[in-house]
Amino acid sequence: MQSKKLKNLFTIFFALIIFSSCTRDYIVPDPPAAPPAPPSPTENKISYSVEIQPIFTAKCVRCHGVGQVAPVLASGSSYQSLMSTSGMIDTVTPANSILYKEMLPPDGGMVQYGSTKANSDSVYKWIRQGAKNN
């Protein structure tokens, strides 16, 4: 009889330890990031045809020409190619644009082919200003 009471007491004690060790972690999502500030009216406007296409012509068309690796960055085709490739240009969050990230030193994949900080800065500003075909 004594053994049965001890067994029941041990079972209750063990169950209390098991249940008291359970915890819950509540995952609270981070609030959404604030949208980036719009470009300043005094910020110099980046022209696609005058500043961005020449970068592509000088540095990129060796591999990203017509019939080569996508996106096609040859003059006359580049704007449409960039805009039709998913994720390439993100005007809401320019830093997420594949084009910008690939050109950004030191880790961008296109740095080895001559992309510079100045090139990536120009592309970032152009995307931030709405990625217009101007």
N, C-alpha and C positions, 0 to 999 in steps of 0.2 A: 504494500500500500504506500509506504514511504517512498519507494522507488518510483511509483507512478506519479505521485505529487511532484517529486523532483524532476521527473521527465517533463511534465506539463509546464512547470516553472521555467525549465531550461528552454522549452519550445517558445514560450511567450517572450522570454528575455531575448532569444535569438531573433524572433520576428520583429520585436521593437528595434533592435539594432539595425536590422536590414531596412526597415521602413524609415527609420530616422536618418539614414545615410543618403536617401534619395533627395536630389535637389532638382530644381528647374532653372534653366538658363533662358532668359527671355532675350530674344534677338530683336533689337530695335534698329530699323533701317536708318541709315544716315539721311538727313534731309537733302532734297535735291540741290545740286550746285546752282548758284546764281548764274544767270546768263552773263557772258562776257560783256564788258562795257562797249558801247558802240564806238566806232572810230571818231576821233576828235575832228571837228570841222576844219581845223588847221593842219591836220595830218596830210602829208603829200599824197596825192592820189596815185596809185600804181596802175599803169596802163598795161594790159595784157600784151598788146601788139608791140609796144615800145620796150617794155622791161622784162616780161616773163618769157615770151616766145624766143627772144635772142638767147636767153639762158639755155632753153631746150635745144636750139639750133647749134649752139657752141658745144654743149656738154652731153646731150642726150640722144640725138638722132642717130648716132653711130649704132646704137642698139635698139632704140625705140623709133625707128623709121617705118615707113609703109612696108608691110609684109614681114615685119620683124616682131620683137617682143612687145606685148601690149603693156601700157597704152601707147598708141601711136602719138609721138610728139613732134612730128614733122609739121612745118608751117602749112596752114590750111586745113589740117586734120586734127590738130592737137586739142583745141578747145572742146570740140564735140566728143572726142575720145575720152578726155578727162571727165567730162560731165556725165557720160553714159557708163562709166565704170564705177560700180558701187563702192562707196567708202573713200574714193579717191579725193573728193572735195567735200568738206564738212563746214558749211558756212555758219552753223550754230556754234560749234566748238572747233575752231580752226586747228587747234593743236592735235585734234584727233584725225585730221586729214592724212591719208596714206601718203599723198604726194609730199606734204611737208615733213612727215616723220622719216621718209626715205632719204630726203635731202639734208636732214639735220645732222651736223657733226656732233659728236664723234662716232655715233653708233649707226647712223643711217646707212642703208645699203648702197646708196649711190655716192657716198663720200669718196669711195675708192676710185670713182670715175671722174672726179673733179668738182663735185658739189662743195660749195663753201658756205660758211655762216652767212655771208652777205646774200648769197643766192637763196638760202632757206628763209632768211628774214624778209626778202622781197616777196617770196611766194606766200609766206604767212600773212603779210600785210594785204596782199592782193585777195587772199581768201577772206580775211577779216573784213575787208571792204565790200564783200558780196560776190567775189569771183566773177566779175563782169567781163564780157567779151568786148573790151574797149581798146 
